Amino acid sequence: MNALQEKISQIGVVPVIKLNHPERDAAPLAKALIAGGVPVAEVTFRAAGAAAAIRLMSEAYPEMLVGAGTVLTTAQVDEALAAGAKFIVTPGLDVDIVKYCQDKGVDIFPGCTTPTDYHAAYKLGLEVLKFFPAEQSGGLAKIKAMSAPFPMFKVMPTGGVSLKNLAEYIKAPVIAACGGSYMVTADLIDNNRWDEITDLCKKSVQIVKEARGNG
C-alpha cells in the first residue's frame, strides 16, 4: 500500500457521506469527524452538491483525507479532483475509469465482489479494493474466501458495516479499513448532531484499536 492507503488503513474506518446541504454542513461535519479521530471521508456523488462538499471540507481542514464516492464517469473524476478529492471510489469496477485515475496519479478503489472483478483488478495493478455491498455480497466469509486465490489485495468492505460487526471485519488481516454511514446518517447530519457523530467516531476508533490489539 502507498502512503495514502496506509493512512486510511491506520484510521480503520471511512465515513461514507451524502451531503444535501454542503454550504451549511460540510465544515462542521469535517470538524466532528476529526474530533472523533477519523480525519477521512468518502463524499458520494449521489448528492448533487458532492463537489462543493469536497471543496468545503478540504479548504476548512486541509489535513483531512477527503475522497469522492459513487463516481460513475470520468467527468465526475475531473469534478472531484478539481474540488480537491484525494481519492476516488466507484461502486463497480470500470476499467476505463480505473485507467483514467491511474493516468492522473490518483488512488482509486473500485467496487469488486467476484473472482472476475478481482482478476481484472489484478491485471490493472490495483492493491486495495472496495468490497460492495459487503454484507449483501457474502460479507467477511466471502472476502476471506476470495483472498485465497487473490492474496495480493487489501479490502475495504462497505455496506452493512456497523458498530456491531466492525470488530469482526477489522480483525481479519485482509481488511484495510471499513466504510460505513452509521456515524454520518442523514438524521445526524440534518439535525446537526455533531457531538453524536464525534462520539460514534471515537467508539469506532476504539473498536479498531482493540480489534488490532492496540487498545
Backbone as JSON, one array per atom type, in Angstrom:
{
  "sequence": "MNALQEKISQIGVVPVIKLNHPERDAAPLAKALIAGGVPVAEVTFRAAGAAAAIRLMSEAYPEMLVGAGTVLTTAQVDEALAAGAKFIVTPGLDVDIVKYCQDKGVDIFPGCTTPTDYHAAYKLGLEVLKFFPAEQSGGLAKIKAMSAPFPMFKVMPTGGVSLKNLAEYIKAPVIAACGGSYMVTADLIDNNRWDEITDLCKKSVQIVKEARGNG",
  "N": [[0.84, -1.2, 0.0], [0.41, 2.3, -0.66], [1.35, 5.58, 0.69], [-1.02, 7.09, 1.19], [-2.98, 5.07, 1.23], [-2.05, 3.58, 3.38], [-2.43, 5.41, 5.44], [-5.23, 5.62, 5.5], [-5.78, 3.0, 6.2], [-4.64, 2.88, 8.75], [-6.35, 4.58, 10.16], [-8.75, 3.15, 9.92], [-11.56, 3.25, 9.63], [-13.89, 4.53, 7.25], [-15.94, 7.11, 6.82], [-18.9, 7.21, 4.95], [-20.39, 9.56, 3.11], [-23.3, 11.44, 2.42], [-24.16, 14.51, 1.43], [-26.63, 16.87, 1.57], [-26.8, 19.55, 1.99], [-24.27, 21.12, 1.56], [-23.04, 23.68, 1.93], [-23.88, 24.46, 4.4], [-23.35, 22.25, 6.07], [-20.87, 20.92, 5.56], [-18.31, 21.84, 6.6], [-18.7, 21.85, 9.53], [-19.24, 19.14, 9.84], [-16.87, 17.9, 8.99], [-15.2, 18.87, 11.0], [-16.33, 17.54, 13.21], [-15.79, 14.87, 12.59], [-12.98, 14.82, 12.59], [-12.53, 15.5, 15.26], [-13.39, 13.18, 16.39], [-11.39, 11.45, 15.79], [-11.27, 10.52, 13.21], [-10.11, 11.42, 10.5], [-10.98, 11.35, 7.73], [-12.96, 10.98, 4.76], [-15.47, 9.77, 2.59], [-17.1, 11.27, 0.17], [-20.1, 11.02, -1.36], [-21.19, 10.98, -4.75], [-23.87, 10.74, -5.01], [-25.37, 12.77, -4.13], [-26.23, 16.02, -5.23], [-24.59, 18.12, -4.5], [-21.98, 17.2, -4.14], [-19.33, 17.78, -5.1], [-19.03, 20.41, -4.18], [-19.15, 19.93, -1.43], [-16.83, 18.39, -1.04], [-14.89, 20.3, -1.71], [-15.36, 22.31, 0.24], [-14.9, 20.93, 2.66], [-12.25, 20.19, 2.32], [-10.96, 22.66, 2.1], [-11.51, 23.84, 4.56], [-10.34, 22.05, 6.33], [-7.45, 21.13, 5.63], [-5.8, 19.0, 6.31], [-7.33, 16.78, 6.28], [-8.32, 13.69, 4.78], [-10.1, 13.71, 2.08], [-12.26, 12.13, -0.07], [-13.9, 11.1, -3.16], [-16.96, 9.43, -3.68], [-19.11, 6.89, -5.19], [-18.57, 7.38, -7.86], [-19.14, 7.6, -11.26], [-18.4, 8.34, -13.8], [-15.81, 9.62, -16.0], [-15.92, 12.34, -16.14], [-16.97, 13.02, -13.67], [-14.82, 12.26, -12.12], [-12.95, 14.22, -12.86], [-14.33, 16.47, -11.9], [-14.37, 15.93, -9.17], [-11.62, 15.86, -8.53], [-10.89, 18.47, -9.18], [-12.17, 19.75, -7.14], [-10.67, 19.04, -5.02], [-10.45, 16.4, -4.17], [-8.84, 13.55, -2.8], [-8.85, 10.88, -3.3], [-10.57, 8.35, -5.24], [-13.63, 6.58, -5.36], [-15.44, 3.9, -6.67], [-18.59, 2.29, -7.36], [-18.56, -0.09, -8.78], [-16.32, -2.09, -10.85], [-14.9, -0.31, -13.23], [-13.08, -0.39, -16.0], [-12.17, 1.65, -17.7], [-12.45, 3.98, -16.12], [-10.76, 3.36, -14.01], [-8.23, 3.24, -15.31], [-8.12, 5.87, -16.19], [-7.94, 7.29, -13.79], [-5.52, 6.24, -12.87], [-3.79, 7.24, -14.81], [-3.87, 9.88, -14.09], [-2.68, 9.81, -11.69], [-4.05, 9.39, -9.3], [-5.4, 7.75, -6.45], [-7.6, 5.0, -6.75], [-10.4, 3.18, -5.67], [-12.09, 0.61, -6.61], [-15.36, -0.95, -6.65], [-15.55, -4.34, -5.95], [-16.59, -7.71, -6.12], [-16.51, -10.27, -7.09], [-14.73, -13.19, -8.43], [-14.07, -12.59, -11.08], [-14.08, -9.77, -11.08], [-11.94, -9.33, -9.27], [-9.83, -10.5, -10.66], [-9.65, -8.86, -12.9], [-8.96, -6.5, -11.59], [-6.48, -7.22, -10.61], [-5.01, -7.43, -12.99], [-4.98, -4.78, -13.63], [-3.25, -3.77, -11.85], [-3.97, -2.98, -9.28], [-4.12, -2.52, -5.69], [-5.69, -2.14, -3.42], [-9.05, -2.76, -2.78], [-12.51, -1.88, -2.98], [-15.1, -3.56, -1.35], [-18.19, -4.14, -2.23], [-21.78, -4.37, -2.4], [-21.03, -5.07, 0.92], [-22.12, -6.84, 3.13], [-24.39, -7.86, 1.85], [-23.24, -9.2, -0.22], [-22.01, -11.43, 0.72], [-20.33, -10.91, 2.8], [-17.78, -11.05, 5.38], [-17.02, -13.73, 5.27], [-17.03, -14.36, 2.53], [-15.15, -12.52, 1.62], [-12.82, -13.48, 2.86], [-12.67, -15.98, 1.61], [-12.22, -15.18, -1.01], [-9.73, -14.11, -0.78], [-7.99, -16.19, -0.84], [-7.28, -17.16, -3.55], [-6.49, -14.67, -4.36], [-4.35, -13.23, -2.82], [-2.98, -10.88, -2.85], [-4.42, -8.58, -2.48], [-5.73, -5.91, -0.43], [-8.7, -5.13, 1.35], [-11.57, -3.01, 1.42], [-14.41, -3.21, 2.92], [-17.74, -2.16, 2.39], [-21.05, -1.34, 3.2], [-23.51, -2.35, 5.08], [-21.86, -2.47, 7.27], [-21.33, -1.88, 10.69], [-21.3, -0.64, 14.12], [-21.69, -2.98, 15.45], [-20.6, -5.12, 13.98], [-18.11, -4.27, 13.23], [-15.67, -4.86, 14.57], [-15.33, -7.58, 14.03], [-14.84, -7.57, 11.27], [-12.51, -5.9, 11.11], [-10.58, -7.36, 12.48], [-9.67, -9.25, 10.67], [-6.86, -9.94, 8.7], [-6.91, -9.3, 5.98], [-8.43, -7.05, 5.69], [-8.32, -3.65, 5.02], [-9.56, -1.27, 5.8], [-12.81, -0.19, 6.96], [-15.72, 0.9, 5.32], [-18.46, 3.03, 6.08], [-21.76, 4.29, 6.93], [-22.99, 4.64, 9.27], [-22.15, 6.37, 11.25], [-22.6, 8.79, 10.19], [-25.27, 9.38, 9.48], [-28.22, 10.5, 7.69], [-30.07, 11.6, 9.45], [-28.5, 12.34, 11.67], [-26.79, 14.26, 10.49], [-28.56, 16.15, 9.26], [-29.83, 17.17, 11.45], [-27.84, 18.4, 12.77], [-26.29, 17.05, 14.69], [-23.61, 17.02, 15.82], [-21.94, 16.35, 18.0], [-22.75, 13.76, 18.6], [-21.96, 12.44, 16.3], [-19.19, 12.72, 16.52], [-18.84, 11.19, 18.84], [-19.61, 8.61, 17.96], [-17.61, 8.18, 16.11], [-15.36, 8.12, 17.79], [-15.94, 5.79, 19.24], [-15.78, 3.95, 17.19], [-13.08, 4.14, 16.44], [-11.9, 3.2, 18.78], [-12.82, 0.56, 18.78], [-11.5, -0.37, 16.51], [-8.81, -0.15, 17.34], [-8.76, -1.96, 19.52], [-9.49, -4.33, 18.24], [-7.32, -4.74, 16.66], [-5.41, -5.2, 18.47], [-4.3, -3.01, 19.72], [-5.53, -1.6, 21.62]],
  "CA": [[0.0, 0.0, 0.0], [1.14, 3.55, -0.66], [1.2, 6.38, 1.91], [-2.43, 7.43, 1.42], [-3.67, 3.84, 1.6], [-1.6, 3.24, 4.74], [-3.08, 6.35, 6.36], [-6.62, 5.2, 5.63], [-5.78, 1.74, 6.94], [-4.36, 3.18, 10.15], [-7.59, 5.12, 10.75], [-9.55, 1.93, 10.05], [-12.94, 3.43, 9.19], [-14.08, 5.61, 6.29], [-17.33, 7.55, 6.77], [-19.45, 7.39, 3.61], [-21.21, 10.72, 3.39], [-24.16, 12.09, 1.44], [-24.49, 15.82, 1.96], [-27.63, 17.6, 0.79], [-26.62, 20.99, 2.21], [-22.84, 21.25, 1.84], [-22.64, 25.01, 2.41], [-24.2, 24.52, 5.83], [-22.94, 21.1, 6.88], [-19.58, 20.3, 5.23], [-17.24, 22.2, 7.55], [-18.91, 21.31, 10.88], [-19.14, 17.68, 9.8], [-15.44, 17.59, 8.96], [-14.69, 19.14, 12.36], [-16.82, 16.48, 14.09], [-15.06, 13.64, 12.26], [-11.6, 14.96, 13.08], [-12.59, 15.45, 16.73], [-13.6, 11.79, 16.76], [-10.23, 10.65, 15.4], [-11.5, 9.94, 11.88], [-9.88, 12.5, 9.54], [-11.14, 10.84, 6.37], [-14.36, 10.93, 4.36], [-15.84, 9.48, 1.2], [-18.29, 12.06, -0.13], [-20.68, 10.35, -2.52], [-21.81, 11.77, -5.81], [-25.31, 10.51, -5.03], [-25.97, 14.08, -3.84], [-25.84, 17.0, -6.25], [-23.56, 19.03, -4.0], [-20.8, 16.44, -3.72], [-18.1, 18.52, -5.39], [-18.98, 21.54, -3.24], [-18.84, 19.38, -0.11], [-15.41, 18.02, -1.05], [-14.11, 21.54, -1.7], [-15.52, 23.0, 1.52], [-14.23, 20.15, 3.7], [-10.81, 20.24, 2.07], [-10.49, 24.01, 2.38], [-11.61, 24.11, 6.0], [-9.44, 21.15, 7.06], [-6.54, 20.58, 4.61], [-5.17, 17.77, 6.77], [-8.28, 15.68, 6.15], [-8.33, 12.93, 3.53], [-11.45, 13.75, 1.54], [-12.35, 11.49, -1.38], [-15.21, 11.1, -3.83], [-17.54, 8.11, -3.83], [-20.17, 6.69, -6.19], [-18.13, 8.03, -9.1], [-19.6, 6.76, -12.37], [-17.9, 8.82, -15.08], [-14.53, 10.34, -15.94], [-16.26, 13.74, -15.89], [-17.08, 13.16, -12.22], [-13.44, 12.2, -11.61], [-12.4, 15.57, -13.06], [-15.03, 17.38, -11.0], [-13.91, 15.63, -7.82], [-10.22, 16.28, -8.39], [-10.87, 19.94, -9.19], [-12.67, 20.18, -5.83], [-9.68, 18.7, -4.01], [-10.52, 14.99, -3.74], [-7.54, 12.87, -2.73], [-9.01, 9.52, -3.81], [-11.82, 8.1, -5.94], [-14.25, 5.28, -5.08], [-16.52, 3.58, -7.6], [-19.39, 1.15, -6.87], [-18.17, -1.29, -9.52], [-15.01, -1.98, -11.49], [-14.95, 0.23, -14.58], [-11.69, -0.37, -16.44], [-11.84, 2.97, -18.25], [-12.29, 4.95, -15.03], [-9.53, 2.99, -13.28], [-7.08, 3.69, -16.09], [-8.16, 7.33, -16.2], [-7.4, 7.72, -12.49], [-4.11, 5.87, -12.84], [-3.08, 8.21, -15.66], [-3.83, 11.15, -13.36], [-1.93, 9.61, -10.46], [-4.91, 9.44, -8.12], [-5.83, 6.44, -5.98], [-8.98, 4.62, -6.99], [-10.82, 1.96, -5.01], [-13.31, 0.17, -7.28], [-16.15, -1.99, -6.01], [-15.3, -5.67, -6.51], [-17.15, -8.76, -5.26], [-16.45, -11.58, -7.75], [-13.4, -13.54, -8.94], [-13.84, -11.86, -12.33], [-13.69, -8.42, -10.67], [-10.62, -9.38, -8.66], [-8.85, -10.81, -11.7], [-9.49, -7.62, -13.68], [-8.24, -5.56, -10.74], [-5.1, -7.69, -10.59], [-4.4, -7.06, -14.28], [-4.84, -3.32, -13.62], [-2.21, -3.42, -10.89], [-4.53, -2.39, -8.06], [-3.74, -3.17, -4.43], [-6.77, -2.01, -2.44], [-10.35, -2.81, -3.44], [-13.74, -1.73, -2.2], [-15.97, -4.74, -1.47], [-19.51, -3.5, -2.09], [-22.18, -4.15, -1.0], [-20.33, -6.11, 1.66], [-22.94, -7.84, 3.79], [-25.3, -8.45, 0.87], [-22.45, -9.98, -1.18], [-21.38, -12.57, 1.37], [-19.64, -10.47, 4.0], [-16.4, -11.41, 5.69], [-16.75, -15.11, 4.83], [-16.68, -14.33, 1.12], [-13.89, -11.78, 1.5], [-11.74, -14.41, 3.21], [-12.59, -16.99, 0.56], [-11.65, -14.55, -2.2], [-8.32, -13.79, -0.55], [-7.16, -17.38, -1.08], [-6.65, -17.06, -4.86], [-6.03, -13.3, -4.61], [-3.79, -12.76, -1.55], [-2.27, -9.6, -3.02], [-5.31, -7.45, -2.24], [-6.35, -5.49, 0.81], [-10.09, -4.87, 1.02], [-12.36, -2.07, 2.23], [-15.83, -3.54, 2.81], [-18.71, -1.09, 2.62], [-22.42, -1.82, 3.0], [-23.91, -3.22, 6.18], [-20.9, -2.42, 8.37], [-21.85, -1.09, 11.81], [-20.53, -0.84, 15.36], [-21.89, -4.36, 15.9], [-19.74, -6.09, 13.29], [-16.85, -3.64, 12.84], [-14.53, -5.58, 15.14], [-15.19, -8.84, 13.3], [-14.19, -7.26, 10.0], [-11.18, -5.32, 11.28], [-9.64, -8.39, 12.95], [-9.16, -10.02, 9.54], [-5.69, -9.28, 8.1], [-7.18, -8.86, 4.61], [-9.19, -5.81, 5.72], [-7.53, -2.41, 5.17], [-10.43, -0.37, 6.57], [-14.23, -0.42, 6.68], [-16.53, 2.07, 5.01], [-19.78, 2.96, 6.72], [-22.51, 5.54, 7.06], [-23.69, 4.61, 10.55], [-21.74, 7.51, 12.07], [-22.93, 10.02, 9.45], [-26.6, 9.19, 8.9], [-28.93, 11.72, 7.31], [-30.7, 12.16, 10.65], [-27.46, 13.0, 12.46], [-26.3, 15.44, 9.77], [-29.61, 17.15, 9.05], [-30.18, 17.77, 12.73], [-26.61, 19.0, 13.33], [-25.92, 16.34, 15.93], [-22.17, 16.85, 15.62], [-21.34, 15.66, 19.15], [-23.05, 12.34, 18.48], [-21.09, 11.94, 15.23], [-17.87, 12.6, 17.13], [-18.87, 10.06, 19.78], [-19.63, 7.38, 17.17], [-16.27, 8.04, 15.54], [-14.48, 7.7, 18.88], [-16.25, 4.4, 19.52], [-15.27, 3.18, 16.06], [-11.62, 4.12, 16.55], [-11.55, 2.32, 19.89], [-13.05, -0.81, 18.32], [-10.39, -0.7, 15.59], [-7.6, -0.36, 18.14], [-8.88, -3.2, 20.3], [-9.52, -5.47, 17.32], [-5.96, -4.93, 16.13], [-4.51, -5.43, 19.6], [-3.63, -1.77, 20.12], [-6.41, -0.88, 22.53]],
  "C": [[0.88, 1.25, 0.0], [0.8, 4.36, 0.59], [-0.26, 6.71, 2.21], [-3.21, 6.2, 1.88], [-3.3, 3.41, 3.02], [-2.29, 4.12, 5.77], [-4.54, 5.95, 6.58], [-6.72, 3.92, 6.44], [-5.53, 1.96, 8.42], [-5.6, 3.74, 10.86], [-8.6, 3.99, 10.94], [-11.0, 2.03, 9.62], [-13.02, 4.64, 8.25], [-15.56, 5.98, 6.26], [-17.77, 7.79, 5.32], [-20.59, 8.39, 3.71], [-22.02, 11.18, 2.19], [-24.62, 13.41, 2.03], [-25.46, 16.55, 1.04], [-27.48, 19.11, 0.91], [-25.16, 21.27, 2.56], [-22.42, 22.6, 2.39], [-22.86, 25.13, 3.91], [-23.45, 23.46, 6.64], [-21.51, 20.6, 6.67], [-18.51, 20.58, 6.28], [-17.49, 21.67, 8.96], [-18.86, 19.79, 10.92], [-17.68, 17.25, 9.8], [-14.82, 17.78, 10.34], [-15.09, 18.02, 13.32], [-16.07, 15.17, 13.85], [-13.64, 13.69, 12.8], [-11.56, 14.87, 14.6], [-12.76, 14.02, 17.22], [-12.45, 10.87, 16.36], [-10.36, 10.0, 14.04], [-11.35, 11.05, 10.82], [-9.92, 12.04, 8.09], [-12.62, 10.79, 6.04], [-14.47, 10.57, 2.89], [-17.16, 10.19, 0.94], [-18.89, 11.55, -1.43], [-21.33, 11.32, -3.49], [-23.29, 11.44, -5.98], [-26.07, 11.79, -4.71], [-25.39, 15.1, -4.82], [-24.69, 17.9, -5.8], [-22.26, 18.37, -3.6], [-19.5, 17.22, -3.93], [-17.94, 19.7, -4.44], [-18.6, 21.07, -1.84], [-17.37, 19.03, 0.0], [-14.55, 19.27, -0.94], [-14.16, 22.21, -0.33], [-14.81, 22.26, 2.65], [-12.72, 20.26, 3.56], [-10.22, 21.61, 2.4], [-10.48, 24.3, 3.88], [-10.6, 23.29, 6.8], [-8.52, 20.44, 6.06], [-5.89, 19.26, 5.01], [-6.08, 16.54, 6.58], [-8.18, 15.01, 4.78], [-9.76, 12.86, 3.01], [-11.44, 13.16, 0.13], [-13.76, 11.55, -1.93], [-15.7, 9.68, -4.0], [-18.68, 8.09, -4.84], [-19.83, 7.44, -7.48], [-18.41, 7.08, -10.28], [-19.03, 7.15, -13.72], [-16.54, 9.5, -14.9], [-14.78, 11.83, -15.7], [-16.39, 13.98, -14.39], [-15.7, 13.06, -11.56], [-12.83, 13.6, -11.7], [-13.0, 16.56, -12.08], [-14.54, 17.19, -9.56], [-12.49, 16.11, -7.58], [-10.09, 17.79, -8.36], [-11.31, 20.5, -7.84], [-11.7, 19.84, -4.7], [-9.7, 17.27, -3.51], [-9.15, 14.33, -3.82], [-7.63, 11.41, -3.17], [-10.4, 9.39, -4.42], [-12.32, 6.7, -5.58], [-15.4, 5.07, -6.06], [-17.29, 2.36, -7.09], [-19.06, -0.17, -7.55], [-16.79, -1.09, -10.13], [-15.2, -1.56, -12.94], [-13.52, 0.43, -15.05], [-11.28, 1.01, -16.95], [-11.61, 4.0, -17.15], [-11.03, 4.64, -14.23], [-8.3, 3.51, -14.02], [-6.99, 5.21, -16.13], [-7.56, 7.88, -14.92], [-5.91, 7.41, -12.39], [-3.27, 6.84, -13.67], [-2.92, 9.55, -14.96], [-3.09, 11.02, -12.03], [-2.75, 9.68, -9.19], [-5.36, 8.03, -7.74], [-7.29, 6.21, -6.3], [-9.25, 3.28, -6.35], [-12.14, 1.51, -5.64], [-14.03, -0.93, -6.51], [-15.96, -3.33, -6.72], [-15.86, -6.73, -5.57], [-17.04, -10.15, -5.87], [-15.02, -11.9, -8.17], [-13.06, -12.8, -10.23], [-13.4, -10.42, -12.03], [-12.25, -8.41, -10.16], [-9.54, -9.62, -9.72], [-8.59, -9.58, -12.56], [-8.69, -6.59, -12.89], [-6.76, -5.92, -10.65], [-4.35, -7.27, -11.85], [-4.19, -5.54, -14.37], [-3.8, -2.84, -12.61], [-2.7, -2.78, -9.61], [-4.11, -3.18, -6.83], [-4.86, -3.18, -3.39], [-8.1, -1.91, -3.18], [-11.47, -2.49, -2.46], [-14.56, -3.0, -2.41], [-17.38, -4.26, -1.17], [-20.56, -4.18, -2.95], [-21.74, -5.34, -0.14], [-21.23, -7.2, 2.23], [-23.84, -8.58, 2.8], [-24.56, -9.35, -0.12], [-21.73, -11.16, -0.55], [-20.53, -12.22, 2.57], [-18.22, -10.97, 4.14], [-16.05, -12.82, 5.21], [-16.34, -15.13, 3.36], [-15.37, -13.6, 0.89], [-12.71, -12.69, 1.79], [-11.56, -15.47, 2.13], [-11.91, -16.43, -0.68], [-10.16, -14.26, -2.02], [-7.41, -15.0, -0.77], [-6.5, -17.33, -2.46], [-6.09, -15.66, -5.15], [-5.46, -12.7, -3.32], [-3.11, -11.41, -1.63], [-3.13, -8.38, -2.67], [-5.61, -7.2, -0.77], [-7.74, -4.99, 0.44], [-10.72, -3.87, 1.98], [-13.84, -2.39, 2.05], [-16.71, -2.35, 3.17], [-20.1, -1.63, 2.31], [-22.79, -2.82, 4.08], [-22.92, -3.27, 7.33], [-21.44, -1.47, 9.43], [-20.96, -1.29, 13.03], [-20.61, -2.3, 15.81], [-20.94, -5.35, 15.24], [-18.39, -5.52, 12.87], [-15.65, -4.42, 13.32], [-14.26, -6.88, 14.37], [-14.47, -8.62, 11.97], [-12.73, -6.86, 10.2], [-10.14, -6.35, 11.74], [-9.01, -9.17, 11.81], [-8.0, -9.28, 8.88], [-5.94, -8.74, 6.7], [-7.86, -7.49, 4.57], [-8.27, -4.61, 5.94], [-8.28, -1.43, 6.06], [-11.87, -0.7, 6.2], [-14.93, 0.89, 6.38], [-17.89, 1.92, 5.66], [-20.44, 4.32, 6.81], [-23.2, 5.63, 8.41], [-23.33, 5.8, 11.44], [-22.06, 8.86, 11.41], [-24.28, 9.87, 8.75], [-27.23, 10.53, 8.55], [-29.55, 12.39, 8.52], [-29.68, 12.92, 11.49], [-27.01, 14.3, 11.81], [-27.36, 16.53, 9.68], [-30.02, 17.86, 10.33], [-28.97, 18.3, 13.48], [-26.19, 18.36, 14.65], [-24.43, 15.98, 15.87], [-21.51, 16.1, 16.77], [-21.58, 14.16, 19.08], [-22.19, 11.7, 17.38], [-19.68, 11.74, 15.76], [-17.79, 11.39, 18.04], [-18.85, 8.72, 19.04], [-18.27, 7.12, 16.53], [-15.29, 7.55, 16.6], [-14.69, 6.22, 19.22], [-15.68, 3.49, 18.42], [-13.75, 3.03, 16.14], [-11.18, 3.18, 17.67], [-11.75, 0.85, 19.51], [-11.92, -1.26, 17.4], [-9.12, -1.0, 16.38], [-7.63, -1.68, 18.9], [-8.84, -4.42, 19.39], [-8.13, -5.78, 16.77], [-4.93, -5.13, 17.24], [-3.78, -4.2, 20.06], [-4.43, -0.99, 21.17], [-5.85, -0.79, 23.95]]
}
